[in-house]
Amino acid sequence: MAAAVDEIRARGNAAFKRRDYAAAVQHYTAALEALSSSTAGSAACRLPLLTNRALAAHRLGDYAAASQDAEAALGLDAANSKAAFRAAAARLALGDVAATARHAALLQPARGVAAQALPAGWAALQQHAAALLAHQQRVEACKADIQQQGNGQAVRQAVGRLLQVLAAEAAGEEEEDGAELPAGGAAALLEQLAGMLNSAGSGGGEDTPATPAVPAAAAAAAAAAMDAAPGQRGWRLLLFFLADPDPRCQAGAAAALQAAALAAGGGGSVIWPAEVWHRLAAAATNWSGGSSTAAPAMQLLAWAAERDAWVRQQLLTHPLPAEGASSAATVGAGRLSPLAQLVGVLGDAKQLRHAPPAAAAAAAALLQHYGHDPVAAEALRVLACRPLLALLRATAGVDGMAAFAQEEKQQDGTGAHAPGGAHAPASGAAGGGSSTSSHLDPEQEALEALRRKLAAVYIAEAVALRQSLLSAACQLARGAHELLLQEAVDSSSAGGSSSSGGGAKRGVAAGAFLIELLDWVRELHSQQPRRTQPVLGPDGAPRAYAKRRFAADFKDNPAGDFLLSLDLQDGGDSGGPAAASGVGVGGDDVFAAASGSGGASKDSQRQRQQQQQPTLLDLSLRLLEHAAAASPAAAALLYRRDLFALCDELCTYCTPAVVAAGQRLFAAVADRVAAAAEEVVQGGMPPSLAALLLHSGSADRRVAALGKLAAVADTCSGDDFALLCGVLPGQGGGGGGGRAAAEAARAAALGSAVHSAWQLAGGEQAKAQAAGGGSGAALQRAALRFLLRCLERAQRQQGLRPEAAPRGGGWGAIGRAPLEALLLRERQQAQQPQQPQQQEADGLEKLKRGFFAKPAPKATGAAKPPLPSRGAAAGTSSGASPGAVPPAAAPSSGPPPAGGSAATSTYKSGSVTIEELPAEEEEEQARQAADSNGVAAPPSPPPGAGRQPAAPAPAAPAVAAAGQRNTVTAEEWAEAEAVSESGDSSEDDVPDLADVYDSSTCLPAEVRRARADWLATPMEKKLRWIQTSSDVSVTLALPPGTRAADVSVSAAGGRLAVGLRWYGSVYEGALHRPVKISETHWCLDSGELQILLAKGDASWWKMLVEGGEEKAYVDILKEAVDADEPVQPYDEMDEKAKDLLDAIHERQAYINAGLIDPDGFDDFRVVIGENSLKPPGSGGL
């Protein structure tokens, strides 16, 4: 029987995890019935079944059944905290405050319950229950006072009189005594009632006067009088006027509801009757008919959730108790919590279309509060209603809302709506577009046309709503990690159920939220506007100009932000529509300052606030960062969906905040996905490498990134080097840009790679890391190496002396004096003589000369002479016999050749390569001995040549020990070698030692010098490309001696990647246009790599890879002429080619009209004739 009960209970637990609470209740009931029929049933078995069934019933909204089961569990174990909490929560939902207080008292730590063992939400339950109990006591006292005409008669009569007048106004009747309403009507009466209930007071605003505070006791008495009124007439009247179309009545009713709730709850809790909760929840989620009550009702719910934790954790996340009937009679799958209903309508496109924007914004504010409360966030996760996906879909669906679609309809000429919220109807706007426009004067007609263009790229209310929705999603994702993980990663099982013991195979896939979020960011990225920015050359000076994106809340358009700076309202403020709306349009766009000078200080303040607000792209990227950092699975899923391609494009923005967000995404994914980190390091792109340096949490990855950055710092593009140094695009010429530009420049400098390297190499952070040794010391050395490389290039760019510190960007943040002190110290160290015996490897003891020498064989009869060291010179020492005759020859394994003093020996132990260098005095002795024997000592080989195995040569006798006379013959050499090969050697003590050669250093000097020269050559001098209409030919210079086996070329995935086996990635980027991968060929010819790319379409390329240097139009025209190919007809061109020709015609028209001076333009379009590039059939091409 026990096994059967356990099996039924397991099925109930599985149903509960699936959130099938009705099935879970059935299984738990079956298990309890089985225990009841068995004599073996015990309290230990019944207790978890009762508590679990109580929780399942509570989730269904069956609070009576939940209370019954929880109290039964308390009968078995009075100290069970879970049972006590669930009993108290169920009784509170049923309105039994006395029983709630009794059960809550069992949870007091003084009764033996540890504070750590208290259920989550216990503090909120206790506070709300105490406030509700006190309010009910005041209501009972008020009712008794009404019967006895007691002390509270004045307050009761005042409230009753106001409610009586409001009731008459609601019914459309006159007062019996003929009293007249105040001048403001019902709105004024509601304000008076709110004033009587308001114990906190209000400071007022632009449209509402200040409200003085009343004593807390008087406010509480007024709230009790509201509840004591017959049939709760006061609450119903407030709900009636909340639905009034008059905004003043709505505001007055909402203020009275807020004041009454706080007065009833003692200022800390929100106390409303059950009828108010039901009506507010129903009105807030009714968006289908465009009800005017939805917005104020949703705002009240958001306000209540902010003020009262119990409202967040329980009231809104569970079905509301039924009105006027037993809750058990209405329990079912159709009953949803108010929050589940809210999320459902927010994510429904049809419901959202008719939603008032204020209601959607209030819904976002409500969900945002759950990001600050972990208990409430867990309750929201249990609902499994996917609020993050709903917020994201609402953000994407804002353009389809009827409130904003109506503004688009007004573009027919009947009237225009400025984004600032002010309608600007045309005079006589009663007819259609054509009839109306005929009555407009040219100035008014031009104004209407500008308004229509502005509405097509920017609507302030829509931007404000999207900012609210995205801000709520960001806060929710940051504060509710489990909720984010639940929506980002979709876990699925295959191969059987895990409960069956078969070991179900778990798999993960990207959730709908993750997929749609990435698509939304890409769409938003494609809509960002562009501005002309300089393309920096290797010397840091502009060499060309190109269009680069920047973050803004208006769509890309030819006019840029010019339309937003205009005042398109009739008689409006000069601050433009953006100032009137109070919504930021530029955010991080520090260059989009207002051009008007006649605005008031209020407009300037609004514009400063707009620039400080994050843009939609900033908020979206922040949300994507939270998703990438949620778990390694989420990061891997984003990596597989080509997130790094998007990050590469983000790093090309001229908005520093977007570049920083792209780098944080690089680091977040690389820290969690090993393949992603390897791609970043091997790719060798400075923006992504700087991302690991700045934001990675792994010291090893930061060391690897610093090593790559040090290698490319001298050869990377000017824009990449400016990014490493923290120099903003367009910065460096002088002041300007205002305070926002200065703050952005300072933030970029402090967040630059060189400033971070300085902190690692010479700051307090470096001292702390170096003290720990290991990776900390390696990180400090790598940072110093990278910093010195950047210093050298910055000095060359600015034309400075070697001891002078660079200026601007991260160099300015470090300071002139510290940099010059570093340069002086490095210069002094470079001038000191090198110690050849010093070992650079950390923790390695100094090794004496002759460490690699094979010792003399052990004595076997006659004494054998000791073997010389491999670095010994030819000849004899001062104690050697001058008549010793050297052997005629020696085998290759014998002693080193003459002049071998410059030769070196190396071995590798693990990952450390050690090189033995000869001492200077031994070199001199070898040369003297060679001269005395008439043998000329050969010159020392070039550096590194000694690492190659020496060729066989006539050997010279070894140098004997001091004070001894010894001669070594060829036979003795052979015998000594035989003994050595038998294993009798001191190297047996270190078995892992072997004479090997490092492949990166065992190269001839000329090869190493050629490779160094090649690395120092800028990429623009090594790479060139030409094109025809069908293919692209790329030529890349490689170091002399490069073999085909060392080269790798790939054009897969639309990216051109060239690498060398000994170096890594040489050139990589996304191709400008698609190519045919199967027809890609390459070969090596005279030290140059020739790559032939077959174009995927017959279009002309302006650049080889995205973000690369663009060719001038005159060069493209020259290539087209030199190709001598038939010209493609206009109708067969793609859209980009057609746009290019249209732009040429437009530019030619500007030149003909005198609007553009053709002098100074390096553009072939300014010299093409009028009919030279017209479509076919019109006299041109």
LOZA-594279 format. One record per residue (C-alpha): residue in one letter; x, y, z. Coordinates in steps of 0.25 Angstrom, whole numbers, plus 5000, padded with zeros to 4 digits. Example, Ala and Ser with C-alpha at 12.3 -4.5 7.8 and 13.67 -1.06 7.14 Angstrom:
a504949825031;s505549965029;
This chain:
m500050005000;a501150105003;a501750084989;a500450104983;v500250234991;d501650284987;e501350254973;i500050344973;r500750454981;a501850454970;r500850464959;g500250584967;n501650654968;a501850634953;a500550694950;f500850814960;k502150844953;r501350844940;r500450944946;d499250854944;y498750884958;a497350824956;a498050684953;a499050704964;v497850724974;q497150594968;h498450514970;y498650564984;t497250534988;a497450394983;a498650374991;l497950425004;e496750335001;a497750215000;l498350255013;s497050265020;s496650125016;s497950065021;t498350045035;a499750085032;g499450225029;s500150325038;a500350465041;a501650475034;c501050425021;r499750505022;l500450645025;p501150665012;l499950625004;l499050725011;t500050835010;n500250804995;r498750794992;a498550925000;l499550994991;a498950944978;a497550984983;h498151124986;r498751134972;l497351104966;g496651204975;d495951104984;y496251174996;a495251105005;a495850965001;a497251025003;s496951075017;q496250935021;d497450855016;a498450955023;e497750955036;a497650795035;a499150795034;l499350885046;g498550785054;l499550685051;d500750775053;a500450915060;a501850965057;n501850945042;s502151075036;k501651045022;a500350995027;a500151125036;f500551215025;r499551155015;a498451155025;a498651305028;a498751335013;a497451265010;r496751325021;l497151465017;a496651435003;l495351395009;g495251525017;d495451455031;v496351545037;a496251495051;a496651355047;t497751405038;a498351475050;r498251355058;h499051265048;a500051375046;a500351375061;l500851235059;l501951285050;q502551385061;p504051355063;a503751365078;r502851235077;g504051155073;v504051175058;a505451215053;a505451345045;q506151265033;a505051165033;l503951265031;p503251255017;a503551355007;g502451465008;w502251455023;a502551595026;a501651655015;l500551555020;q500651605035;q500651755031;h499451745022;a498651655032;a498951755043;a498551875035;l497251805030;l496851765045;a497051905050;h496251965039;q495051865041;q495151905056;r494952045052;v493852015043;e493051935054;a493352055063;c492752155052;k491552065051;a491252065066;d491552215066;i490452235055;q489452165064;q489852235077;q490152375070;g491452375077;n492752455076;g493052425061;q491852495057;a492452615050;v493352535041;r492252435038;q491352545035;a492352615026;v492652485018;g491152445017;r490752585012;l491852575001;l491452434997;q489952484997;v490252594987;l491152504978;a490052404978;a489052514973;e490052564963;a490252414958;a488752394957;g488452534950;e487552574961;e487552704969;e487752714984;e486452714993;d486952835000;g487252904987;a488752924990;e489552954978;l490752874974;p492152944974;a492653014962;g493452894958;g492252804959;a492552654963;a494052674960;a494152774971;l493352684981;l494252574978;e495452664981;q494852704994;l494652554998;a496052524994;g496552635003;m495752585015;l496352445013;n497852495010;s498652485022;a499952505014;g499552625006;s500052664992;g500952764986;g500052794974;g500552804960;e500352884947;d498852854947;t498452814961;p498552904973;a499352864986;t498552774996;p498852795011;a498952675019;v497952645030;p498252565043;a498352415041;a497252385051;a496252475043;a496652415030;a496552275036;a495152315042;a494752365028;a495152235022;a494352155032;a493152245029;m493352205014;d493252055018;a492152075028;a491252145017;p490052055014;g490351955002;q491752015001;r491152134994;g492352214995;w493252114988;r492252094977;l492152244974;l493652254973;l493652144963;f492552204955;f493252344954;l494552264950;a493852224937;d493352364934;p493852424921;d494252554928;p495752544931;r495552624943;c494552534949;q495452414946;a496652484953;g495752524965;a495152384967;a496552324965;a497152414976;a495952384985;l496252234983;q497652244986;a497452334999;a496352245004;a497252115002;l498452185009;a497552235021;a496952095023;g498252025022;g498952125032;g499852185021;g500652055019;s499651955013;v498551975002;i497251935007;w496051924997;p494751844997;a494751714989;e493751784979;v494751894976;w495851794973;h494951724964;r494451844957;l495851904955;a496451774950;a495251754940;a495351894935;a496851894934;t496951774925;n495751814916;w496451874904;s495551824893;g494551934892;g495552054895;s494952074909;s495352204915;t495352134929;a496552044925;a497652144927;p497252194941;a496852054946;m498252004941;q498952124948;l498252094961;l498651944961;a500151994958;w500052084969;a499551984979;a500551884974;e501651984977;r501152024991;d500751884997;a501651764996;w500451664999;v499751724986;r500951684978;q501251554984;q499851494986;l498651584981;l499051604967;t499751474965;h498551384969;p497051384965;l496251484973;p495251424982;a493851404976;e492751514980;g491551474987;a491751324986;s492551214990;s493951214984;a493851064982;a492651084972;t493451164963;v494851094963;g495251044949;a496251064938;g495551184933;r495951264946;l497251344944;s497951434953;p497851584949;l499351584946;a499151464936;q498051534929;l498851664928;v500051594922;g499051524913;v498451654907;l499851714906;g500451614897;d499151594889;a499351684876;k497851694874;q497551744888;l498751834888;r498251904875;h497051964883;a497851984896;p497952134901;p499452164901;a499352214916;a498852074920;a499952004913;a500952094920;a500352064933;a500351914930;a501851934928;a502052004941;l501251894948;l502151784943;q503351874946;h503051864961;y503251714961;g504751734957;h505051794971;d504351684979;p504951544978;v503751484985;a502751554975;a503651514964;e503651364968;a502151374969;l502051434955;r503051324949;v502051214955;l500951274947;a501751234934;c501051344927;r502351394920;p502251544923;l503651574916;l503151524903;a501851604905;l502651734908;l503451704895;r502351674886;a501551804891;t502851884888;a502851834874;g501351854872;v501351994877;d501252044862;g499951964860;m499252024871;a497952104867;a498452224875;f499652244866;a499052184853;q498052294854;e499152394853;e499652334840;k498252344834;q498252494837;q499452504826;d498352514816;g498352664818;t497152684827;g498052704838;a499452664844;h499852624857;a501152664862;p501952564871;g501852664882;g500452624884;a499752754879;h498852734867;a498952844856;p497752834848;a497752914835;s496853024832;g495552974826;a495852834829;a494552774826;g494752714812;g495752614807;g497252624804;s497152684790;s496052784794;t496652824807;s498052844801;s497452934790;h497053034801;l498453034808;d499453144804;p500753094800;e501453124813;q500353044821;e500452934810;a501952924812;l501752914827;e500752804825;a501652724817;l502752734827;r501852684838;r501452564829;k502952534827;l503252554842;a502152464846;a502652354837;v504052344844;y503652394858;i502452394868;a502752444882;e501652364889;a502052234882;v503452254886;a503052284900;l502252164901;r503352074895;q504352134905;s503352094917;l503151954912;l504651924909;s505051994923;a504051894930;a504651774922;c506051814926;q505651834941;l504951704941;a506051624934;r507051684944;g506351654956;a505651524953;h506751434948;e505951304948;l504851364940;l505851414930;l506451274929;q505051214928;e504651294916;a506051304909;v506351154909;d505251054905;s505650924911;s505050794905;s505250644908;a505450534899;g505650384900;g504650354912;s504250424924;s505250444935;s504350394946;s504350254939;g505850244943;g506250234928;g507050354929;a506350454920;k507250524910;r507050674912;g507150774901;v507050924900;a506551014889;a506451164888;g505151214894;a504151304887;f504651424895;l506151404891;i505851384877;e504851504876;l505851594884;l506951564875;d506051594863;w505551724869;v506951774872;r507351744857;e506151814852;l506451934861;h507851934857;s507451944842;q506552064845;q507652144852;p508052274844;r509452304839;r510352424839;t511552454831;q512852424840;p514352424836;v515052294833;l516352304840;g517652264834;p518852194840;d519352334844;g518052374851;a517652474841;p516452464833;r516652404819;a515252384815;y513752404820;a512752304821;k511352284826;r511252224840;r510052194849;f509752254862;a508652224872;a507452304872;d505952294873;f505552334859;k505652254847;d506752264836;n506352374826;p507052474817;a506852594826;g507452534838;d507052604851;f506752734843;l505252704844;l505252684859;s505952814861;l504852894854;d503552954861;l502452894853;q501352944862;d500453064860;g500953164870;g501653054878;d502953054886;s504253074878;g504752954884;g504152864874;p503252744875;a504252664883;a504352774894;a502852784894;s502652634896;g503652614907;v504252494901;g505752474897;v506052464882;g507552454882;g507952394896;d509352364893;d509452454881;v510252564887;f510452634874;a508952664872;a508852794879;a507652884877;s507852984867;g506853084872;s507353204880;g506053264883;g505453164893;a505253184907;s506053124918;k504953014920;d505152964906;s506652954908;q506452874921;r505552784914;q506552764903;r507652734913;q506752624919;q506452564906;q507952544903;q508152474916;q507052374914;p507452244908;t506952214893;l506152094889;l507352024884;d508152044897;l506951984905;s506851874895;l508351844896;r508251844911;l507151744910;l507951654901;e509151664911;h508351614922;a507851494913;a509251464909;a509751464923;a508551374928;s509251244926;p510351174918;a509151114910;a508551244906;a509951304902;a510151184893;l508851194887;l509151334884;y510451304878;r509851204869;r508951304864;d510051384859;l510051494870;f511551524867;a511251574854;l510251674860;c511251714870;d512251744859;e511351844853;l510951904867;c512451934869;t512452024856;y511452124862;c511852264865;t511052254878;p511952214890;a510852144898;v510552054886;v511952014884;a512151984899;a510851904899;g511351824887;q512651794894;r511951754907;l511151654898;f512451604892;a513051574907;a511751514912;v511651414902;a513151384901;d513151364916;r512151254915;v512451184902;a513851134900;a513651134884;a513251284885;a514451324893;e515351244883;e514751314871;v514951454878;v516451424881;q516751354867;g515951464860;g516951574864;m515951684863;p516251804872;p514751834876;s514451694881;l515851674887;a515651804895;a514351744899;l515051624906;l516051724912;l514951814918;h513851724922;s514351584923;g514351514936;s515451414932;a516951454935;d517451354924;r516451414914;r516951554917;v518451514916;a518151444902;a517351574898;l518451664902;g519551584894;k518751594882;l518451734884;a519951764885;a520151694872;v519151774864;a519251904872;d520351954862;t519651904849;c518151924852;s517252024845;g517252174850;d515752154854;d516152024862;f517352094869;a516452214873;l515452124879;l516652054887;c517052194892;g515652244895;v515552354885;l514152384880;p513852394865;g514052544862;q514752574874;g516152634875;g515952764867;g515552844879;g514352884888;g512952884885;g511752784887;g511352844900;r511352774914;a510752644908;a511852634898;a512952654909;e512252544918;a512252444907;a513652474904;r514052454918;a513252324919;a513952274906;a515352304912;l515152234925;g514552114918;s515652104908;a516551984906;v517852074909;h517252124922;s516851984926;a518251934922;w518852044930;q518052004942;l518551864941;a520051904938;g520252014948;g519052044957;e518651984970;q517851874963;a519251824957;k519951824970;a518851744976;q518851644965;a520451634964;a520451604979;g519651484977;g520651434965;g520251334955;s519151394945;g519251524952;a520651554949;a520451504935;l519351594933;q520151714938;r521251684928;a520351664916;a519651794920;l520951864920;r521351814907;f520051854900;l520151994907;l521552014902;r521151974887;c520052074888;l520852184893;e521852164882;r520852184871;a520152294878;q521452374879;r521652354864;q520252394861;q520452524869;g521852554865;l522352544879;r523752514885;p524052384891;e523952434905;a522652514903;a521252464907;p520152464897;r518852544898;g517352524897;g516452404900;g516952294910;w518352364910;g517752484916;a516952404927;i518352334931;g519052474932;r520252534926;a521252514938;p520952364940;l521152334926;e522452404925;a522952334937;l522652204931;l523352244918;l524552284926;r524652154934;e524552074921;r525552154914;q526552134926;q526251984926;a526551974912;q527952044913;q528351954924;p529351834920;q528651704918;q528951584927;p529051464918;q529051374930;q527751434935;q526551344933;e525251414930;a524351294933;d523551314946;g523951224958;l525151164950;e526451154957;k527751204950;l528451094943;k529951084942;r530751074929;g530850934924;f529550894929;f529250814916;a530650754916;k530750604917;p531650574928;a532850484928;p532650334928;k532850264941;a534150204944;t534350054938;g535750024940;a536550134934;a536050274937;k535250344925;p535350484922;p534150574925;l533250614913;p533350754909;s532150844910;r531350874897;g531751014898;a533250984900;a534251054890;a535350994882;g536750994886;t537450974900;s537451044913;s538551104921;g538750964928;a538650884915;s539850814908;p540250904896;g540550774889;a539250714889;v538750674875;p537350694872;p536550574866;a536450564851;a534950554851;a533750534860;p532350484858;s531150574858;s530850544872;g532250574877;p532750704882;p532350834876;p533050894864;a534051004866;g533451134869;g532351074875;s532351164887;a531251244880;a530451124878;t529351104888;s528550984893;t527050984896;y526050884902;k524650894905;s523950844918;g522450854918;s522150994912;v523451064916;t524651074906;i526051094912;e527251134905;e528651124910;l529551234906;p531051244906;a531751324916;e532551444910;e533851404917;e533751264911;e533551324897;e534851404899;q535651274903;a535151204891;r535551304882;q536951314889;a537151164888;a536751164873;d537751264870;s538851194878;n538651074870;g538651144856;v537151114855;a536251234851;a535051244860;p533851264851;p532951384853;s531851374862;p530551334855;p529351424854;p528351424866;g527551304866;a528451224857;g529051144868;r527651084871;q527851004858;p528550864859;a530050884856;a530550814843;p531750714845;a533050784846;p534450754850;a534450754865;a535550814874;p535950764887;a535150804899;v535650904910;a536150834922;a535850864936;a536750974943;g538050924948;q537950784941;r538550724928;n537650644919;t537550614905;v536350554898;t536550464885;a535550414875;e535450274882;e535250334895;w534050424889;a533450294883;e533550214896;a533050334905;e531850344895;a531550194896;v531550204911;s530650324911;e529650254901;s529550134911;g528750224920;d529850264930;s529550414930;s529150514940;e527950554932;d527250434937;d526950514949;v526050604940;p525350504931;d524550604923;l525750684918;a526050664903;d526750754893;v525650814884;y525550934875;d524451044876;s523851044862;s523551194864;t524951234867;c525751134859;l525751214846;p526851284839;a527051424842;e526651474829;v525351404830;r525051464843;r525351604838;a524451584826;r523351544835;a523551654844;d523551754833;w522251694827;l521551704841;a521951854841;t521351884828;p519951944829;m518851854823;e518451964813;k519851944806;k519851794806;l518451784801;r517751824787;w516651784779;i515951814766;q514651764760;t513851734748;s512351714747;s512551574749;d513651554759;v514651614769;s516151594769;v516851614782;t518351624784;l518951604798;a520451614800;l521051504808;p522451494815;p523551434806;g523651284807;t522151264810;r521651124805;a520251084801;a520150994812;d520351104822;v519151184815;s517651164818;v516551244810;s515051234813;a513851304807;a512851224814;g511651294821;g511851424813;r513151454821;l514551454814;a515651404824;v517051384821;g518051324831;l519451274833;r519751154841;w520951224848;y520151354851;g518651334851;s517651414845;v518251514835;y516951574829;e515551554832;g514251624829;a512751614824;l512751624809;h512051744803;r511251664794;p510951514792;v511951424785;k511851284779;i512651194789;s512851084779;e513551174769;t514551234779;h515951204775;w517351244780;c518751224777;l520151274782;d520951354771;s522251424774;g522051444789;e520551494787;l519251424790;q518351434778;i516851414781;l515751414771;l514351434776;a513151404767;k512051504769;g510651454773;d510051564765;a510451664754;s510651784763;w511851874766;w512451874779;k512852004787;m513651924797;l514251784799;v513751764813;e512651834821;g513351944829;g514551944820;e515052064811;e514152104801;k514552134787;a514252264780;y513252264770;v514252304759;d515052184762;i513752094761;l513452164748;k514952134743;e514751994746;a513451984739;v514152054726;d515351964727;a514551834728;d513951874714;e512751794717;p511251814712;v510551904721;q509351844729;p508051904726;y507351994736;d506151904738;e507051784741;m507851854752;d507551824766;e506951924776;k508351964781;a508851994767;k507652074763;d507752154776;l509152184772;l508752234759;d507652314764;a508552374774;i509552414763;h508352484756;e507952554768;r509352604771;q509552654756;a508252724758;y508752794771;i510052834763;n509252894751;a508352974761;g509553024768;l509352964781;i510652884781;d511952934777;p512652824769;d514052874773;g514752784784;f513852664782;d514552534778;d513352474772;f513152444757;r511652474758;v511952624758;v512652614744;i511652524737;g510852584727;e509352604728;n509052494718;s510152394721;l509452304732;k508052314729;p507252184728;p507052114715;g506152174705;s506352314710;g507652344703;g508652294713;l509152164717;
